[in-house]
Amino acid sequence: MDGIQLVLMIASILVLYGSYLVLLRRSSKIRELRGPASPSWIFGNMLQLTLSPTYGEYEFEWLKKYGSVYRIKGLFGEDRLMISDTAALQRMVNREHFTLGPTLRNANRLVHNAGAVLLVEERDHKRLRAPLNAGFTAAAVRSYLPILERVAQTLSGRFDDITSDSVADISPLFGQATLATVTEAVLGLSLNDLGDEFISTNLEVMKMAANQSATQLLVDALLQEIPVPIRDLASRIPVQPFKFIRRAKYLSNEIGMKVIQNSKNAKSRGLDGACGLYGDLVDNTSPTFSERDIVDQTSLLLVAGQDTTANTLTFGFIELARNVDFQEQLRSEIHASLGSGDAKLTYDSMPLLNAFIKEVLRMYPAVAVSDRLATEDVVLPLSEPIITSQGTQISEIPILKGQVVYMGTAQYQRSESRWGPDANEFNPSRWLKEGGALNGEGVSSYANLLSFFGGSRICLGWRFALLEMQVFICELVAQFHFSVPDEDRLNARCRYALTLQPMLPDGKKAAFLKIKRVG
C-alpha cells in the first residue's frame, strides 16, 4: 500500500464514522429486517458480497435463508437493503424515486464524462435519450447486420489460427471483436482508426476494473462521502491508475470530436451515412442536443458496448464447453438454418439459439448487483411478504430519502420461487416450456430479465447486443467445437468486479477453452 492509499484509508475511517452515526439513526426500519451476521465492523458484509472467490457464494445462500428482501451491513456498520423481490424491483425500475448509488456513480464518473447519458438526471436523460434511441431501434440495429457478420467472420479466422484441438484464451478475442463492432457501427471507424494508444489504454482500464480489493472498497467509501469538486480534484492525483483513466477519457473525447469532423467533411462531399450512428447524430444536432453532447457519449458507448457483451459471450461459450450435448443440438439447429437456402439467417426464428442467449443472460447478468440511492421517501411493495427479526409479517418497506439499497439482479434471476427449483442450474430448455420460463410477473420487457435493466433506463444498445451475440454464436458454433481444459488452473470462474468477469483461480481475467474445428 503506498502513502496515498494509506492517507485515503485513514480519512475514510474518520469521514465514514461520522456518516455512520447519522445513518444509524435513519435506518431503524431496515435494522428490523433479518440478514446475515456481519463478520467485520469495518467491512460489514461487503467482502463476502464483492470479493468471494466465486460470485454468489454468500449472496445466493442469503437469498435462500432470508428471502427476497434482507438487511446487510455496509462499511462501518451502515445498514443497507438487498432487494430481489419482483414488486419492489418493478417499482424501482419504473418510478423515478431512485438514482445511481454512490459506488456505481463514482466508478462511472471516473471513466466517463459527466454528460454521459448514464450519469445525468431525469430531465437531461430524456433530452439525450431521444436522439440516441433512434440509432438503436429494431430497424436501425438490423442495418448493422453486415458489420456484425463481417466482424464475426474475422473472429472466426482468429479462432482458425489457434485451433487444432489446442487451448486458447477466448476472453481477449471477444473483447477485440465487440470493440470492433461498436466502433464501426457507432463511429464509422475501424479498430486501426482508434489508434494503438487508445486500445492499449482502454485495455489497462479494463484490467483495473477487474481488480477489486479491500483497500479499494475503503477508498471508494471515502470518495462517496466527499463533495464532487473535491472528488474530481482527487482523481487528478498523479498515480498510475488515475493517469490511465484520465488518458482513456481524453482519447475518447478526441475520437468523438474526430468523428464529428469526419461526418461534416463527408456531408460536404455528399457522402451520407459514412460515420455510423455519430454521423446521424451530427445531422440532428440542435439547441437541445449539441456536438458536446455527442462527444460526451463516446467513452460510454465504446466501453459499455464492448466489455459487457464480451464477458457475456465468454460465459456463454464456457457453458457450451461444459454442456457438450446442448452444444451439439445448437450446432445442428445452426447448420439446418444455414442449409435452408435463405440468403440470411433469421436469427430470431432459432429457438435453441435464443433460449441459450436468454439463459446466459439470466445466469450471468453483467451488473449482478447495483446500488441505488433513494431521492425521496418511498414505500416499496413486496410480492412475497417477509418476516422481520421480531416475527412480524410485512408486505411493504418504507425507504427514507438518502438510503442506499441494492438491486439484486443476479438474486432475482436465481430465485427458486420465480424460476423453479433448478434456478441455480444452467438449463436453456426452461425457455422452451409452454407459458415461458418465469413463474408469475416479471420486471422488464425483455424475457422478464433485468440483465439490460428496464424502464426508461433500459440499456441503450440492448437490441444491438442481442443481435451481436446471435451472429457471433452462429458463426463460431457452426465451425468449432468447444470443451473445457484438462487443467483446473485454466478453468475460469465467475468473479465480481463492478461487472461479472471470467477469472482464473490466480485472479487473472481469462477464459481458456479447448477449440477444435468441426468436420
SEZAMAR-938409 format. One record per residue (C-alpha): residue number from 1; x, y negated, z negated; chain. Coordinates in steps of 0.05 Angstrom, whole numbers, plus 5000, padded with zeros to 4 digits. Example, Ala and Ser with C-alpha at 12.3 -4.5 7.8 and 13.67 -1.06 7.14 Angstrom:
BEGIN
    i     u     v     w  ch
    1  5246  5090  4844   A
    2  5273  5021  4857   A
END
This chain:
BEGIN
    i     u     v     w  ch
    1  5000  5000  5000   A
    2  5030  4933  5020   A
    3  5026  4869  4979   A
    4  4967  4841  5017   A
    5  4926  4903  5005   A
    6  4943  4901  4930   A
    7  4921  4828  4925   A
    8  4856  4843  4961   A
    9  4843  4903  4916   A
   10  4852  4862  4852   A
   11  4810  4806  4879   A
   12  4756  4854  4899   A
   13  4752  4882  4829   A
   14  4742  4813  4799   A
   15  4692  4789  4851   A
   16  4651  4853  4853   A
   17  4648  4860  4778   A
   18  4611  4794  4774   A
   19  4566  4815  4832   A
   20  4552  4880  4797   A
   21  4526  4844  4735   A
   22  4477  4804  4778   A
   23  4455  4864  4819   A
   24  4445  4907  4758   A
   25  4390  4861  4734   A
   26  4356  4861  4802   A
   27  4356  4936  4816   A
   28  4317  4964  4757   A
   29  4265  4997  4802   A
   30  4319  5033  4841   A
   31  4350  5057  4775   A
   32  4286  5094  4760   A
   33  4296  5139  4821   A
   34  4333  5205  4818   A
   35  4401  5212  4851   A
   36  4469  5245  4845   A
   37  4514  5231  4787   A
   38  4569  5181  4800   A
   39  4639  5211  4794   A
   40  4672  5143  4791   A
   41  4652  5074  4765   A
   42  4698  5041  4816   A
   43  4676  5081  4877   A
   44  4609  5108  4856   A
   45  4586  5160  4907   A
   46  4619  5124  4966   A
   47  4679  5170  4972   A
   48  4632  5230  4975   A
   49  4588  5196  5026   A
   50  4642  5168  5072   A
   51  4707  5207  5061   A
   52  4686  5280  5054   A
   53  4728  5327  5098   A
   54  4666  5345  5139   A
   55  4610  5294  5145   A
   56  4547  5311  5106   A
   57  4578  5359  5056   A
   58  4547  5320  4999   A
   59  4494  5280  5035   A
   60  4454  5338  5063   A
   61  4455  5373  4995   A
   62  4429  5309  4963   A
   63  4373  5308  5014   A
   64  4352  5379  4993   A
   65  4357  5364  4919   A
   66  4327  5294  4914   A
   67  4284  5288  4976   A
   68  4279  5234  5029   A
   69  4290  5175  4982   A
   70  4341  5174  4926   A
   71  4389  5129  4890   A
   72  4464  5130  4899   A
   73  4519  5088  4867   A
   74  4558  5038  4908   A
   75  4624  5008  4886   A
   76  4628  4983  4814   A
   77  4563  5014  4792   A
   78  4517  4979  4842   A
   79  4451  5016  4854   A
   80  4435  5029  4927   A
   81  4378  5066  4960   A
   82  4385  5122  5011   A
   83  4324  5128  5056   A
   84  4306  5181  5107   A
   85  4230  5181  5096   A
   86  4192  5173  5161   A
   87  4142  5119  5139   A
   88  4197  5078  5106   A
   89  4242  5083  5167   A
   90  4185  5063  5212   A
   91  4174  5000  5171   A
   92  4249  4984  5172   A
   93  4255  4994  5247   A
   94  4193  4957  5268   A
   95  4188  4900  5218   A
   96  4239  4844  5212   A
   97  4248  4850  5137   A
   98  4320  4876  5143   A
   99  4384  4855  5176   A
  100  4451  4889  5185   A
  101  4482  4906  5118   A
  102  4548  4877  5096   A
  103  4591  4936  5117   A
  104  4565  4941  5188   A
  105  4561  4865  5197   A
  106  4633  4854  5174   A
  107  4661  4911  5215   A
  108  4625  4887  5278   A
  109  4643  4814  5265   A
  110  4716  4832  5263   A
  111  4714  4867  5331   A
  112  4661  4827  5368   A
  113  4644  4754  5378   A
  114  4593  4723  5330   A
  115  4548  4711  5390   A
  116  4543  4785  5408   A
  117  4470  4808  5412   A
  118  4482  4859  5357   A
  119  4501  4805  5307   A
  120  4454  4748  5319   A
  121  4390  4738  5281   A
  122  4320  4746  5308   A
  123  4309  4681  5347   A
  124  4376  4686  5384   A
  125  4367  4761  5391   A
  126  4303  4752  5431   A
  127  4336  4698  5473   A
  128  4396  4741  5491   A
  129  4360  4808  5495   A
  130  4311  4788  5551   A
  131  4363  4777  5606   A
  132  4407  4835  5582   A
  133  4348  4883  5582   A
  134  4339  4870  5657   A
  135  4405  4905  5670   A
  136  4384  4968  5633   A
  137  4313  4982  5657   A
  138  4299  5051  5685   A
  139  4305  5025  5756   A
  140  4369  4987  5742   A
  141  4401  5048  5709   A
  142  4383  5092  5769   A
  143  4421  5043  5813   A
  144  4484  5061  5773   A
  145  4479  5134  5791   A
  146  4532  5132  5847   A
  147  4582  5102  5798   A
  148  4567  5155  5746   A
  149  4573  5213  5795   A
  150  4638  5185  5824   A
  151  4669  5179  5755   A
  152  4644  5249  5737   A
  153  4679  5277  5798   A
  154  4743  5242  5778   A
  155  4736  5271  5708   A
  156  4726  5340  5738   A
  157  4792  5331  5775   A
  158  4826  5315  5708   A
  159  4798  5380  5680   A
  160  4824  5417  5741   A
  161  4894  5391  5727   A
  162  4894  5423  5658   A
  163  4854  5487  5670   A
  164  4877  5559  5679   A
  165  4849  5582  5612   A
  166  4891  5530  5575   A
  167  4875  5489  5513   A
  168  4866  5414  5520   A
  169  4841  5355  5480   A
  170  4777  5332  5514   A
  171  4765  5272  5470   A
  172  4810  5221  5506   A
  173  4786  5246  5574   A
  174  4714  5229  5556   A
  175  4737  5163  5526   A
  176  4771  5142  5590   A
  177  4713  5165  5634   A
  178  4659  5128  5593   A
  179  4702  5065  5593   A
  180  4707  5071  5669   A
  181  4632  5077  5679   A
  182  4613  5017  5635   A
  183  4670  4976  5665   A
  184  4646  4987  5736   A
  185  4571  4984  5723   A
  186  4572  4923  5677   A
  187  4632  4884  5701   A
  188  4641  4909  5772   A
  189  4714  4924  5756   A
  190  4758  4986  5756   A
  191  4800  5011  5698   A
  192  4861  4983  5733   A
  193  4829  4914  5734   A
  194  4823  4915  5658   A
  195  4899  4919  5653   A
  196  4944  4964  5613   A
  197  4947  4916  5554   A
  198  4872  4916  5543   A
  199  4867  4992  5549   A
  200  4925  5004  5501   A
  201  4900  4952  5451   A
  202  4829  4979  5455   A
  203  4857  5048  5440   A
  204  4892  5023  5378   A
  205  4828  4990  5353   A
  206  4792  5056  5363   A
  207  4846  5093  5324   A
  208  4839  5043  5267   A
  209  4764  5053  5265   A
  210  4775  5128  5258   A
  211  4820  5119  5196   A
  212  4779  5107  5134   A
  213  4810  5104  5064   A
  214  4792  5088  4992   A
  215  4833  5024  4997   A
  216  4794  5003  5058   A
  217  4729  5012  5020   A
  218  4754  4964  4968   A
  219  4778  4914  5020   A
  220  4710  4918  5056   A
  221  4675  4906  4989   A
  222  4716  4843  4979   A
  223  4700  4818  5048   A
  224  4626  4828  5034   A
  225  4628  4781  4975   A
  226  4667  4721  5001   A
  227  4638  4666  5046   A
  228  4641  4676  5121   A
  229  4691  4618  5135   A
  230  4740  4646  5084   A
  231  4728  4716  5111   A
  232  4745  4692  5181   A
  233  4808  4660  5155   A
  234  4827  4726  5121   A
  235  4823  4760  5189   A
  236  4880  4714  5212   A
  237  4929  4746  5163   A
  238  4989  4767  5205   A
  239  4985  4843  5192   A
  240  4984  4894  5248   A
  241  4911  4916  5244   A
  242  4885  4845  5248   A
  243  4934  4830  5304   A
  244  4906  4887  5346   A
  245  4834  4866  5332   A
  246  4847  4793  5349   A
  247  4884  4813  5413   A
  248  4828  4860  5434   A
  249  4775  4806  5424   A
  250  4817  4755  5462   A
  251  4828  4802  5520   A
  252  4754  4820  5523   A
  253  4737  4746  5527   A
  254  4788  4737  5582   A
  255  4758  4795  5622   A
  256  4688  4766  5613   A
  257  4709  4698  5639   A
  258  4747  4731  5697   A
  259  4685  4769  5718   A
  260  4642  4706  5716   A
  261  4692  4671  5761   A
  262  4695  4732  5807   A
  263  4620  4731  5812   A
  264  4618  4657  5831   A
  265  4672  4668  5884   A
  266  4634  4728  5912   A
  267  4569  4689  5915   A
  268  4603  4632  5952   A
  269  4624  4683  6005   A
  270  4554  4714  6009   A
  271  4574  4778  5972   A
  272  4516  4792  5925   A
  273  4520  4848  5873   A
  274  4596  4851  5874   A
  275  4605  4842  5799   A
  276  4556  4892  5769   A
  277  4509  4870  5714   A
  278  4550  4809  5698   A
  279  4541  4784  5769   A
  280  4466  4787  5760   A
  281  4471  4752  5693   A
  282  4512  4695  5723   A
  283  4457  4686  5776   A
  284  4407  4678  5719   A
  285  4443  4631  5672   A
  286  4400  4575  5643   A
  287  4400  4525  5586   A
  288  4378  4583  5541   A
  289  4427  4635  5568   A
  290  4495  4607  5584   A
  291  4561  4633  5611   A
  292  4587  4632  5540   A
  293  4531  4679  5520   A
  294  4553  4727  5575   A
  295  4625  4726  5552   A
  296  4604  4739  5480   A
  297  4575  4807  5500   A
  298  4638  4833  5534   A
  299  4672  4868  5476   A
  300  4606  4896  5451   A
  301  4588  4926  5519   A
  302  4658  4955  5530   A
  303  4667  4984  5461   A
  304  4596  5006  5444   A
  305  4586  5031  5514   A
  306  4648  5073  5512   A
  307  4663  5104  5444   A
  308  4594  5126  5421   A
  309  4577  5162  5486   A
  310  4647  5193  5490   A
  311  4640  5221  5419   A
  312  4570  5248  5433   A
  313  4595  5283  5496   A
  314  4654  5312  5457   A
  315  4609  5340  5403   A
  316  4563  5368  5457   A
  317  4620  5407  5490   A
  318  4644  5432  5423   A
  319  4574  5461  5412   A
  320  4574  5492  5482   A
  321  4641  5525  5466   A
  322  4610  5553  5402   A
  323  4546  5576  5436   A
  324  4571  5613  5497   A
  325  4504  5647  5513   A
  326  4468  5580  5516   A
  327  4526  5552  5558   A
  328  4514  5607  5609   A
  329  4439  5593  5611   A
  330  4452  5519  5621   A
  331  4502  5535  5677   A
  332  4451  5578  5711   A
  333  4399  5521  5709   A
  334  4450  5472  5737   A
  335  4470  5520  5794   A
  336  4397  5533  5810   A
  337  4384  5458  5814   A
  338  4447  5447  5856   A
  339  4425  5502  5903   A
  340  4355  5474  5912   A
  341  4374  5436  5974   A
  342  4358  5367  5944   A
  343  4407  5313  5962   A
  344  4408  5290  5890   A
  345  4396  5328  5825   A
  346  4333  5308  5790   A
  347  4365  5307  5721   A
  348  4301  5293  5683   A
  349  4268  5357  5711   A
  350  4321  5403  5680   A
  351  4291  5428  5613   A
  352  4352  5462  5584   A
  353  4398  5403  5601   A
  354  4352  5353  5567   A
  355  4338  5399  5507   A
  356  4413  5405  5498   A
  357  4424  5330  5500   A
  358  4368  5317  5450   A
  359  4397  5369  5403   A
  360  4466  5339  5407   A
  361  4437  5270  5392   A
  362  4397  5300  5334   A
  363  4456  5334  5302   A
  364  4509  5281  5317   A
  365  4478  5211  5315   A
  366  4533  5161  5328   A
  367  4513  5118  5268   A
  368  4496  5172  5218   A
  369  4484  5124  5160   A
  370  4478  5049  5163   A
  371  4470  4996  5111   A
  372  4414  4945  5115   A
  373  4402  4882  5075   A
  374  4332  4861  5055   A
  375  4319  4790  5078   A
  376  4256  4783  5036   A
  377  4217  4822  4984   A
  378  4182  4881  5017   A
  379  4145  4944  4996   A
  380  4165  5007  5035   A
  381  4111  5061  5042   A
  382  4130  5134  5036   A
  383  4102  5190  5078   A
  384  4122  5240  5025   A
  385  4112  5219  4952   A
  386  4173  5226  4906   A
  387  4182  5238  4832   A
  388  4221  5187  4791   A
  389  4270  5205  4736   A
  390  4213  5191  4687   A
  391  4169  5243  4721   A
  392  4123  5192  4754   A
  393  4099  5204  4826   A
  394  4104  5144  4871   A
  395  4084  5133  4944   A
  396  4117  5066  4956   A
  397  4180  5029  4935   A
  398  4188  4954  4924   A
  399  4252  4926  4953   A
  400  4277  4858  4929   A
  401  4309  4807  4975   A
  402  4384  4817  4977   A
  403  4381  4891  4961   A
  404  4426  4937  5003   A
  405  4393  5001  5027   A
  406  4419  5056  5072   A
  407  4382  5083  5132   A
  408  4398  5157  5130   A
  409  4393  5172  5205   A
  410  4431  5238  5200   A
  411  4389  5259  5140   A
  412  4324  5243  5175   A
  413  4347  5285  5234   A
  414  4367  5343  5188   A
  415  4304  5341  5145   A
  416  4272  5410  5139   A
  417  4204  5380  5128   A
  418  4208  5345  5195   A
  419  4248  5394  5238   A
  420  4236  5461  5206   A
  421  4277  5509  5163   A
  422  4333  5513  5215   A
  423  4343  5437  5214   A
  424  4417  5445  5199   A
  425  4428  5493  5257   A
  426  4445  5474  5329   A
  427  4384  5501  5367   A
  428  4366  5467  5433   A
  429  4307  5513  5442   A
  430  4269  5474  5388   A
  431  4257  5421  5442   A
  432  4224  5472  5488   A
  433  4169  5491  5440   A
  434  4097  5472  5456   A
  435  4079  5410  5418   A
  436  4151  5386  5411   A
  437  4207  5394  5361   A
  438  4183  5348  5305   A
  439  4131  5363  5251   A
  440  4088  5300  5242   A
  441  4100  5229  5265   A
  442  4168  5204  5289   A
  443  4203  5138  5282   A
  444  4224  5118  5353   A
  445  4205  5120  5426   A
  446  4260  5169  5448   A
  447  4247  5240  5425   A
  448  4228  5216  5355   A
  449  4302  5207  5342   A
  450  4339  5148  5311   A
  451  4404  5161  5348   A
  452  4391  5099  5391   A
  453  4356  5064  5332   A
  454  4289  5035  5354   A
  455  4241  4977  5355   A
  456  4266  4911  5383   A
  457  4337  4931  5364   A
  458  4339  4996  5403   A
  459  4407  5008  5435   A
  460  4412  4963  5496   A
  461  4442  5018  5541   A
  462  4405  5079  5516   A
  463  4379  5098  5585   A
  464  4448  5088  5614   A
  465  4479  5133  5561   A
  466  4428  5188  5574   A
  467  4439  5188  5649   A
  468  4514  5187  5638   A
  469  4511  5248  5594   A
  470  4466  5284  5644   A
  471  4513  5271  5701   A
  472  4577  5289  5664   A
  473  4549  5353  5634   A
  474  4522  5378  5700   A
  475  4588  5363  5736   A
  476  4632  5398  5684   A
  477  4589  5457  5661   A
  478  4576  5476  5734   A
  479  4651  5485  5745   A
  480  4684  5501  5679   A
  481  4675  5550  5621   A
  482  4690  5524  5551   A
  483  4708  5564  5489   A
  484  4738  5549  5420   A
  485  4813  5553  5409   A
  486  4841  5613  5371   A
  487  4880  5569  5322   A
  488  4838  5539  5266   A
  489  4882  5477  5263   A
  490  4857  5458  5332   A
  491  4783  5464  5314   A
  492  4752  5396  5306   A
  493  4703  5378  5252   A
  494  4655  5320  5245   A
  495  4681  5262  5204   A
  496  4650  5195  5186   A
  497  4688  5131  5205   A
  498  4632  5079  5214   A
  499  4611  5125  5270   A
  500  4616  5201  5273   A
  501  4682  5223  5302   A
  502  4712  5290  5322   A
  503  4774  5302  5279   A
  504  4824  5357  5266   A
  505  4838  5383  5196   A
  506  4900  5338  5194   A
  507  4857  5275  5204   A
  508  4876  5262  5276   A
  509  4819  5245  5324   A
  510  4819  5301  5375   A
  511  4777  5359  5401   A
  512  4814  5418  5432   A
  513  4777  5469  5475   A
  514  4798  5527  5519   A
  515  4779  5509  5591   A
  516  4773  5557  5649   A
  517  4747  5545  5719   A
  518  4684  5585  5735   A
  519  4687  5634  5793   A
END
